[in-house]
């Protein structure tokens, strides 16, 4: 299994006024797509002295894809050619795994989560 070919859809809170340095931040959730490079598990041991309970956090190191042609129809197919920045994302922010298909010199992202969500509303 090639884990580096796995493409995910995830959400991050983004400041919609980041381009205005003096304005107070106002965050909104935005969808992103990216390829998983690695999973990182951080285990926090129990420490009664510091009143810390044992816990684990799972992060994904994701290489964000640059959407060159955003989805404009109800099928929700985005296209990308290049990869963007690499970032750590809390695995709780991952919405779903999506497919990808090579179409000439670019990749198309097949995201059926939105289409399936609409079908589930009617049942």
C-alpha positions, 0 to 999 in steps of 0.5 A, a space after each residue: 500500500 502506498 500511503 503517500 498516494 492517499 488523498 484526504 479532505 480536511 478542514 482548518 480554521 482560517 482567519 478571513 481577515 489575515 491580509 489586514 494586520 490590525 483587524 481582529 481575527 475572525 475564523 471560518 472553516 475552510 476545506 483543503 485537500 492533501 496527500 498524507 506523508 506520515 502519521 505522528 502519534 504523541 503519547 502523553 504519559 500519566 503524571 499524578 504529580 502534575 495532575 496530567 492524565 494519560 492521553 494520545 494525540 494523532 497528527 497527519 503530516 500532509 502535503 497540501 495540494 494547490 487546486 488549479 481548477 475548483 469544482 464548479 458543478 454538482 459532481 464536486 471534481 477539483 483539479 490540481 497539478 502542483 503540491 503546496 505547503 506541508 503542514 501538521 493537521 490534527 486527525 480530528 480535522 480530517 473529514 474523509 478520504 477522497 480518490 484521485 484520477 490522472 487526467 492528462 497532465 493534472 489530477 482530478 479529486 473525486 470527492 463523493 462525500 458531498 454527493 452522498 451527503 445530499 442523498 442521505 438527506 432524502 432517505 
